[in-house]
Amino acid sequence: MGLPVDDKALDTIFRQARTFNAWLPRPVDDDLLRRVYELARLGPTSANTSPVRVVFAKSRQAKERLKPALMPANVEKTMAAPVCAIIATDMQFYEHIPRLFPQNPQFREMFTKPGQEQFTQTHAFRNGTLQGAYMIIAARALGLDTGPMSGFDNAKVDAEFFPDGRWKSNFLMNLGYGDPAALYPRNPRLAFEEACKIA
């Protein structure tokens, strides 16, 4: 517990990892997708509410359903990716609180009382986004490359994949084995002094 990982792991997850836009024609096994989720679900969320939901659009038919919602610049790479994960949020996540947070099952009432709608939506989006980031880290840790993106029409995705309105799309993430020949040089990042303060 609390031991740092080695440099190889840091390279795989962060330092050498890149956002890919081109993909090798190599399939991703369903069991590997399951392992990605099962690893990512262990990351912390507030009161273990775990609101993320994922649709792995893997078949040609599923990706064709997704295609009309994509910005033009994202169509080709998404169609070529072995998998496009729709990272979504369950807006009724609180129904699972008695099972996921058994030490305080009444915590559910915090999200269901009248007037709490904005609080509940903010909680769902924040924690679902956290879990989406854990999915990126888990995928990289298990040997997959990722291409997360937000260039799409959420309303169209939701109408096509989540018509009952309970799940709401957050972002998309292409998954597979990236083609390193198509990578651009890594863009700069802000320095610690620019982005952080120690108070």
N, C-alpha and C positions, 0 to 999 in steps of 0.2 A: 504494500500500500504506500502510495506517495513517492515511489521511486521513478526517476526520470527515464524515459525511453532512450534508446541509443540513437546515434546520428543517422543510421540507416533508416530508422522509422521516421525520424523528423524529415529526412529528405523525401521519403515516399509520401508523407501526408502534407507537407508544407513546402520545403525549400526547393525541391525539384518538381513538385506537382504543378501542372498547368491546366488552364481551361482550354479544352480541345474543341475545334470546329470541324475537324476532318477525322474520319473513322476508318479503321481497317475492317475488312469484311470478315470479321471473326465474331461468332455468336456469343451471347451471354446466357449461361445456363440458368434456368429458373431457380435452382437450389442456391446459386450464388446471390440472386436477388433476395431470397429469403434470408440468407446470412447477413446481407447488408442491413436489412431492417432489424433483425434480431440483435445486431450489435448496436445500431443507432438508438434503439428504444431504451438502452441502458443509460443514456445521457439524462441529466436532470431536467425536470420541468417543475414549475410551481405546484406544490401539493401532489406531485406525480400525476397531474391531470392528463398528460399525454395526448394532446388534441390532433397531432399530425395524422393524416390519412394519405395513402399513396396509391395511385393507379400506375402500374408499369405498362405503358403502351409499347408492346413488343411486336404484335402482329402487323402486317401491312394494313389490314382493315382498321385497326385502332389508330394507326398513325395517319391514315387518310381522313378519319373523323377529326383528328386534331389539326390537320393541315390548314383548313380555312381560318383558324384562329391565329395563325402564326404571322408575324411581320415578314415581309418578303425576304429580308436578309437571313431569316432563321429557317426558311423552308428546306433548302437543300441539305443543310447539315443535320436537321432533325429527321428528315426522311432517310438519310444515310446511316444514322446512328442505330446500333442494334436495339436500343431501348430508349424511350423518352419517359422519364418518371414525372407524372403530374403530382407535385407536392401540394397537398390540400389540407384544409383545416376543418375539423368537425365542429360546427357551431353549437352542437348540443353535447359537447364533450362531457359535460357535468353529469350526464346519465350514468357514466362509468365510475364516478367518484366513490360510491360505497364499496366497490371492489378494488379500485386502485389506491384508495387512501383509507383503508379500513380503520386506522386509528382515530379517524374523525369523519365518519360517513355523513354527518350533518353539514359538513363543509359544502355539500351540494347546494344547500339553501342560499348560500352567499351569491350564487349565480342565477338563481331562479326567482328571486324576489322582484316584484314590480319596481321599476326604476333602475334596475341594475343592468339594463341591456348594453349600454356603452362599456361599462366595466367588463362585462362578460365577453363582448366582442374583442376588446383590447387584450384581455387575458388570452383568449384563443389564438389571436394573431401572433402575439409575442411568443408564446410557448410553442406554437406550431412552426414558427420561423426558426426558433432555436433547434427544434428537432429536424427541420430541413437541413440546417447546417451540419448537424450530427450525421445526416445521411451522406453528405459530401465526404466528411472525414472517414466514415465507415467504408464507403465505396473505395476510396483511395487506399485505405489500410488493407483492404482485401484484394488489391491488385487491379481495380478498375480505374479508368480515367473518367473524368466528369466534364460536363459542359453546362453549368447552370446558367439560366437566362430568364429575363423578364420581358422579352419582346414578343408579347402575344396579347390577345384580347381575352381578359378573364371572363367577361360575360358570355362570350361564345363558348369557351371551354366549359363553363359551368352549365350552360344550357344543354350542351351535348353530352357531358359525362355525369353531371350531378343535377338532373332536372328537378329533384324534389327540394333543392335549396338547402339541404342540411350541410353538405360539404361545400366549401368554397376554395377555388384554386388560389394558390399563393405564387409559386414560381414553377418553372419547368427545369428539368435536369436531364440532359442527354447522358447516356451511360454506355460504355463499351471500352474498346481498346483504341486509343487515339493514334493518329498518324503523326509521328513527330516531324516528318518532313514538311508539314503544313503549318508548323508553329511560327508565330511571330516572336521577336525578342520580347522578353518579359518587360512589361511596363513598370515605371518607377512606383514606389510606395512612399508614403509620408514617413519621415523620421520620427523617432520617439519624441523628440523635443517639439515637433510640430503638432503631434496628435495627443500627447499625454501630459498630465500634470500629476505630481505626487503631493497631496495636500496634507 
